Amino acid sequence: MKINLLIAEDDVCLNELVASSLTDEYQISQAYSLEQAKALCENADFSVIVLDYYFPDGNGVELIEYVKKQANPPIIIFLSASEDLEVKMAAFDAGAADWIDKRTFIPPLLLIKIKKALANQQEFDALKIAEQDANTAVFSAMSDSFMWGNTARAMQSCLSCTNYSEFLLHIFSYLQSLEITASVAYNENTQISYWDSPSARACGMEEDLFKLVMQRDDRIINAGRRYFFKDSNICILIKNMPEDEVRKGQILDVVAAYIECANHQIETLNQEYVKQLYFKKIAFELDDLQNKMGLFTEQTQQIQSNQSLAFFEIFSQLELTTDEETKLTKVTDETLLKFEELAFSHVKIINSLNSVIKDFKRQLS
């Protein structure tokens, strides 16, 4: 591929001499005034400009300032007879790569200067690319470190959630920290609930998409910029996956790791929910048993009181000898004592049951 080169020199003879001295590897354009040079630079991207300093309509530094605006400014080699040191300094300060004296100009020298300048430019460009790659790698590593650190903290926090509301608030907070917009569906005790935020349920198309995706076996499903991350109890829909491949790869990695943790916590919350239902049922049964035991004790005490009164009435109507009365009284007292012991035993059971119920309810809460 030929190197695009511009010769900007108002001396027609010298301009032609320079053009004729260049080899076929150069695609040559020629300008004989500053305005003509600017016009050519406006319509073409030159790799090299061989430039005079003095023109009737300006100086070479003006052209340098003009081409600096381009994305890839050309290499500037001055070809001038000026001996003014300040002129040369102005040229180099503006960005000139080299200076050739017109009075001692020979074509081979120009070719050497051009090739050297091009080689230096290639080396500079390679270093610049290497520096950009290094900066990108460092940034990527730092970004990776931040995202994994953030995700590790989020996973730890997720495992400490004690209810569904807290879990939902946490998961949206984590997704927001990744600067992504998302919806979440999860299995809440065999019922799937769909959310666009911790306080707003997802509906319509989002809900329909979730239902379709959760029937599939794939763990990650891509639909345009939408990505679904799925596990057995939870599905996360990312709606604005970045187009940058590095950033996208980071999010794919951290969210895939995070969703396993979230899925585990949903299982734990569901198990805890079932356990709570079971404990509440036990608490209800214990309360019912306590009430029945209390009623039984009251009935036992009532029977004891009624029996004592009945025995007293019978004794008062019978004509018994002292010995018979003593024996009957003994039997009656023993019977009533057994009732008292039974009633006392019931009271002890109730007291013990009360203690168990209080402790159980404290653990339940």
Protein Blocks (a to p, Z undefined) as FASTA:
>chain_A
ZZddddddfblklmmmmmmmpcfkbccdddfbfklmmmmmmmpccfbdcddfbdfkbcfk
lmmmmmmmpmbdcddddddfbfbfklmmmmmmnopabdcdfklgcfklmmmmmmmmmmmm
mmmmmmmmmmmmmmmmmmmmmmmmmmmmmmmmmmmmmmmpcbfklmmmmmmmmmmmnopa
cdddddeehiacddfbfkbccehjlmmmmmmmmmpmbfbdcehjbccdddfkbccddfbb
cfblklmmmmmmmmmmmmmmmmmmmmmmmmmmmmmmmmmmmmmmmmmmmmmmmmmmmmmm
mmmmmmmmmmmmmmmmpccdfklmmmmmmmmmmmmmmmmmmmmmmmmmmmmmmmmmmmmm
mmmZZ
